[in-house]
Amino acid sequence: MTEGGGAVVPGPGNQRALRDAFGRFATGVTVVTAAGSLGPVGITANSFASVSLDPPLLLWAPARASRRFPPFAVAEAFAVHVLGADQSDLGRRFAAAGGDWAGLAPEVGPEGVPLLAGALARFECTTEARHPAGDHLIIIGRIRRFAQRPGPPLLFAGGCYGGFALP
Ligand SMILES: Cc1cc2nc3c(=O)[nH]c(=O)nc-3n(C[C@H](O)[C@H](O)[C@H](O)COP(=O)(O)O)c2cc1C
């Protein structure tokens, strides 16, 4: 399908269109954190998915092209923070180059992972498996601890942040 509805075969010449098509799928927004060898690392990610209740598993997928890929690819522990509607500043901060921690004073979890306060939900994980997947790496985490609070989620669709409204 193009804008008009015709189907397109994915290829090098239309990656932007494929990206836009993926962007039609509205997602929540997370910040994934880990302890890098040079200090805490954080990245905004919407590739998060719940996977299994028993055992408790989740996944996310860092892009190989990201400058933050190396520390996340080797991390044996990480945390996923699901952002609330009032946390788009954190989403923007950790989508920007470098993912600056200035002024954030993270807590440190038992596995050494930097933890951000105030997320709608937080999942502290150890790395269970890594699966190569094209230009991304799928990382499966086993959830060791989780926390949550009520509140509206931050959403992302069509390249924009937004909020949830009942139909
Ligand atoms: C809403 C949103 C979701 C994103 N999801 C992912 C993701 O799942 N995986 C990923 O590697 N990068 C994702 N990114 C991109 C990174 O947050 C970041 O912008 C990118 O890694 C920047 O490259 P750098 O690490 O080289 O500075 C997302 C960005 C936004 C705004």
The ligand as a MOL file (V3000), in Angstrom:
LIG
                    3D

  0  0  0     0  0            999 V3000
M  V30 BEGIN CTAB
M  V30 COUNTS 31 33 0 0 0
M  V30 BEGIN ATOM
M  V30 1 C 9.6080 7.2880 20.5690 0
M  V30 2 C 10.9720 6.7600 20.1990 0
M  V30 3 C 11.2170 5.4010 20.2240 0
M  V30 4 C 12.4800 4.8830 19.9290 0
M  V30 5 N 12.6780 3.5390 19.9990 0
M  V30 6 C 13.9120 3.0270 19.7940 0
M  V30 7 C 14.1510 1.6440 19.9520 0
M  V30 8 O 13.2560 0.8620 20.2690 0
M  V30 9 N 15.4110 1.1860 19.7350 0
M  V30 10 C 16.4460 2.0310 19.3960 0
M  V30 11 O 17.5670 1.5780 19.2360 0
M  V30 12 N 16.2410 3.3600 19.2480 0
M  V30 13 C 15.0150 3.8730 19.4430 0
M  V30 14 N 14.8030 5.2210 19.3180 0
M  V30 15 C 15.9340 6.0850 18.9460 0
M  V30 16 C 16.8200 6.3940 20.1590 0
M  V30 17 O 16.0450 6.8800 21.2610 0
M  V30 18 C 17.8570 7.4780 19.8430 0
M  V30 19 O 17.2200 8.5880 19.3060 0
M  V30 20 C 18.8980 7.0220 18.8710 0
M  V30 21 O 19.5550 5.8930 19.3980 0
M  V30 22 C 19.8970 8.1620 18.6610 0
M  V30 23 O 21.0820 7.6630 18.2250 0
M  V30 24 P 22.4350 7.7280 19.1240 0
M  V30 25 O 22.2760 6.6970 20.2050 0
M  V30 26 O 23.4590 7.3640 18.1230 0
M  V30 27 O 22.5910 9.1250 19.6900 0
M  V30 28 C 13.5380 5.7560 19.5870 0
M  V30 29 C 13.3020 7.1460 19.5600 0
M  V30 30 C 12.0480 7.6480 19.8700 0
M  V30 31 C 11.8120 9.1330 19.8580 0
M  V30 END ATOM
M  V30 BEGIN BOND
M  V30 1 1 1 2
M  V30 2 1 2 3
M  V30 3 2 2 30
M  V30 4 2 3 4
M  V30 5 1 4 5
M  V30 6 1 4 28
M  V30 7 2 5 6
M  V30 8 1 6 7
M  V30 9 1 6 13
M  V30 10 2 7 8
M  V30 11 1 7 9
M  V30 12 1 9 10
M  V30 13 2 10 11
M  V30 14 1 10 12
M  V30 15 2 12 13
M  V30 16 1 13 14
M  V30 17 1 14 15
M  V30 18 1 14 28
M  V30 19 1 15 16
M  V30 20 1 16 17
M  V30 21 1 16 18
M  V30 22 1 18 19
M  V30 23 1 18 20
M  V30 24 1 20 21
M  V30 25 1 20 22
M  V30 26 1 22 23
M  V30 27 1 23 24
M  V30 28 2 24 25
M  V30 29 1 24 26
M  V30 30 1 24 27
M  V30 31 2 28 29
M  V30 32 1 29 30
M  V30 33 1 30 31
M  V30 END BOND
M  V30 END CTAB
M  END
